Amino acid sequence: MRTLVIFCHPNSESFVAAARDAAVAGLRAGGHDVRLTDLYASGFDPVLSATDFAAHRSTPGTKTDIAGHVADLLWCESLVLIYPTWWAAQPAMLKGWIDRVWVDGVAWTMPAGTTSVRAGLRNVRRITVVTTHGSSKFVNALEGEAGKRTVTRALRLLCSRTCRTRWIALYTVDRSSVAQRTTFLDRVRRELAR
C-alpha cells in the first residue's frame, strides 16, 4: 500500500522516534511504498491563523504552504500517525496538522444547500496509530481516550467507507522496562509489515 507516515515528536532521539524507525522498517519489509513526514524537523507551522481561518473554505490550490501535505494525503492508501499521547490526546503540532491539512476540498466537502460534510479521503483505507502513554490503559479509559476518539470517530469518517483503524499503544511508558519497550518495538515492526 501507499503509506504516509506522520511523525510528531520534538526529540529525534526519543523512544517515539525509535517507534517511528520500527514502523518504517516494518512497512518497508512488508513491501509498502512509504513517505515519511517529520512535522518538527520539517518546520511545519501548526497554527491556524486568522488568515488561514478566513480562507478555510477556499480551494486547496490557494494554500501553497500546505500543498505538499495535501498531495501526500491524497496519494496515500494508508495513514500511520506516530506520536506521544499528551494530556489524553495528540500533541498540538499534530492537531495543528489535522486542522490545517484536513480541509474543505481535501478531507471533506459540503455541497451547496446541505449542512453535512461528505468524505473526501476515500483513498485512505487504513489508519494506524503508534503512540505512547505515560498513564495506564485504565486511567486513559477513565479520561475518555480523546485522542483515540479523534482518530477512530472523526478522521476515519472522512476516509473510505471501509477504512479500518488500528491502535498500537504502549501504556505506562515512563515506568516500562527495557524488555517491555523492546517488545513494543518488535510489535510495531511486525504489525506494520502486514
C-alpha positions as CSV (number, residue, x, y, z in Angstrom):
1,M,0.0,0.0,0.0
2,R,1.0,3.6,-0.5
3,T,1.6,4.6,3.1
4,L,2.0,8.1,4.6
5,V,3.8,8.2,8.0
6,I,3.3,11.3,10.0
7,F,5.8,11.5,12.9
8,C,5.3,14.1,15.6
9,H,7.8,14.4,18.4
10,P,10.3,17.3,19.2
11,N,13.1,15.0,20.2
12,S,14.7,13.0,17.3
13,E,16.3,10.6,19.9
14,S,13.1,9.8,21.8
15,F,11.5,6.4,22.3
16,V,8.7,7.6,19.9
17,A,11.4,8.1,17.3
18,A,12.5,4.5,17.8
19,A,8.9,3.5,17.3
20,R,8.9,5.5,14.1
21,D,12.0,3.7,12.9
22,A,10.5,0.3,13.8
23,A,7.3,1.3,11.9
24,V,9.1,2.4,8.8
25,A,11.3,-0.7,8.8
26,G,8.2,-2.9,9.2
27,L,6.4,-1.1,6.4
28,R,9.3,-1.4,4.0
29,A,9.8,-5.1,4.9
30,G,6.2,-5.6,4.0
31,G,6.7,-4.1,0.6
32,H,4.8,-0.9,1.2
33,D,5.6,2.4,-0.6
34,V,6.4,4.8,2.2
35,R,6.5,8.6,2.5
36,L,7.6,10.0,5.9
37,T,6.8,13.4,7.2
38,D,8.5,14.6,10.4
39,L,6.4,17.6,11.5
40,Y,9.0,19.1,13.8
41,A,12.0,18.5,11.5
42,S,10.2,20.0,8.5
43,G,9.3,23.1,10.5
44,F,5.5,22.6,9.9
45,D,3.5,25.6,11.2
46,P,0.6,24.1,13.2
47,V,-1.1,27.5,13.9
48,L,-4.4,28.1,12.1
49,S,-4.0,31.8,11.8
50,A,-6.9,34.3,11.4
51,T,-5.9,34.5,7.7
52,D,-5.9,30.7,7.4
53,F,-9.3,30.5,9.1
54,A,-10.8,33.2,6.8
55,A,-9.6,31.1,3.8
56,H,-10.6,27.8,5.3
57,R,-13.4,27.1,2.8
58,S,-11.3,28.4,-0.2
59,T,-9.9,25.8,-2.7
60,P,-6.9,23.8,-1.5
61,G,-4.9,25.1,-4.5
62,T,-4.8,28.5,-3.0
63,K,-3.0,27.2,0.1
64,T,0.5,26.8,-1.2
65,D,2.1,26.3,2.3
66,I,0.3,23.0,2.8
67,A,0.3,21.8,-0.9
68,G,2.9,19.1,-0.2
69,H,1.0,17.8,2.8
70,V,-2.2,17.7,0.8
71,A,-0.6,15.9,-2.1
72,D,0.8,13.2,0.3
73,L,-2.6,12.8,1.9
74,L,-4.3,12.4,-1.4
75,W,-1.6,10.0,-2.6
76,C,-1.8,7.5,0.4
77,E,-4.0,4.5,0.9
78,S,-2.8,4.0,4.4
79,L,-2.0,6.7,7.0
80,V,0.3,6.0,10.0
81,L,0.3,8.5,12.8
82,I,3.2,8.2,15.3
83,Y,3.2,10.5,18.4
84,P,3.2,10.6,22.2
85,T,-0.2,11.0,23.8
86,W,0.0,14.1,25.9
87,W,-2.9,15.3,28.0
88,A,-5.0,12.4,26.7
89,A,-4.7,13.4,23.0
90,Q,-2.5,14.3,20.1
91,P,0.3,16.9,20.6
92,A,-0.6,20.4,19.5
93,M,1.7,20.1,16.5
94,L,-0.2,17.0,15.2
95,K,-3.6,18.6,16.0
96,G,-2.5,21.6,14.0
97,W,-1.6,19.4,11.0
98,I,-5.1,18.0,11.1
99,D,-6.6,21.4,11.4
100,R,-4.6,22.9,8.6
101,V,-4.4,19.9,6.1
102,W,-7.7,18.1,6.6
103,V,-9.6,21.0,4.9
104,D,-12.6,21.5,2.7
105,G,-11.8,20.1,-0.8
106,V,-9.3,17.6,0.6
107,A,-10.7,15.7,3.6
108,W,-14.3,16.7,3.1
109,T,-16.7,18.8,1.0
110,M,-20.0,20.4,1.9
111,P,-22.2,20.6,-1.2
112,A,-24.3,23.7,-1.6
113,G,-27.6,23.6,0.1
114,T,-26.6,20.9,2.6
115,T,-25.4,21.0,6.2
116,S,-23.5,17.8,6.3
117,V,-20.0,17.0,5.1
118,R,-19.0,14.3,2.6
119,A,-15.9,12.3,2.9
120,G,-13.1,13.4,0.6
121,L,-10.3,10.9,1.5
122,R,-11.9,7.8,0.0
123,N,-8.3,6.8,-1.0
124,V,-7.5,6.2,2.7
125,R,-8.4,2.6,3.6
126,R,-6.4,2.2,6.9
127,I,-5.4,4.5,9.7
128,T,-2.8,3.2,12.2
129,V,-1.8,5.0,15.3
130,V,1.5,4.2,17.1
131,T,1.6,6.0,20.4
132,T,2.8,6.0,24.0
133,H,1.0,7.0,27.1
134,G,2.5,7.9,30.5
135,S,-0.5,6.6,32.3
136,S,-2.1,3.2,32.3
137,K,-4.8,1.9,30.0
138,F,-7.3,2.1,32.9
139,V,-6.5,5.8,33.5
140,N,-6.8,6.5,29.8
141,A,-10.2,4.8,29.7
142,L,-11.3,7.0,32.7
143,E,-10.2,10.1,30.8
144,G,-12.3,9.1,27.8
145,E,-9.4,8.4,25.4
146,A,-10.0,11.7,23.5
147,G,-7.0,11.1,21.1
148,K,-8.3,7.7,20.2
149,R,-11.8,9.0,19.5
150,T,-10.4,11.8,17.3
151,V,-8.9,9.1,15.0
152,T,-11.5,6.3,15.2
153,R,-14.6,8.5,15.1
154,A,-13.6,11.8,13.4
155,L,-10.8,11.2,11.0
156,R,-12.0,7.7,9.9
157,L,-15.3,9.1,8.8
158,L,-13.6,11.3,6.3
159,C,-11.9,8.3,4.6
160,S,-13.1,5.3,2.7
161,R,-16.3,3.7,3.9
162,T,-14.3,0.5,4.6
163,C,-11.5,2.3,6.4
164,R,-10.2,0.3,9.3
165,T,-8.3,1.7,12.3
166,R,-5.6,0.1,14.4
167,W,-4.3,1.4,17.7
168,I,-0.8,0.3,18.8
169,A,-0.1,1.8,22.2
170,L,2.4,1.4,25.0
171,Y,0.9,2.4,28.2
172,T,2.8,3.5,31.4
173,V,5.9,4.1,29.2
174,D,7.6,6.1,31.9
175,R,7.6,3.0,34.1
176,S,8.3,0.5,31.4
177,S,11.3,-1.8,31.4
178,V,13.8,-2.2,28.5
179,A,12.2,-5.6,27.8
180,Q,8.7,-4.0,27.6
181,R,9.9,-1.3,25.3
182,T,11.8,-3.8,23.1
183,T,8.7,-6.0,22.9
184,F,6.6,-3.0,21.9
185,L,9.1,-2.0,19.1
186,D,9.0,-5.6,17.8
187,R,5.2,-5.5,17.8
188,V,5.2,-2.2,15.8
189,R,7.6,-3.7,13.3
190,R,5.7,-6.9,13.0
191,E,2.2,-5.4,12.7
192,L,3.1,-2.8,10.2
193,A,4.9,-5.3,8.0
194,R,1.5,-7.0,7.4
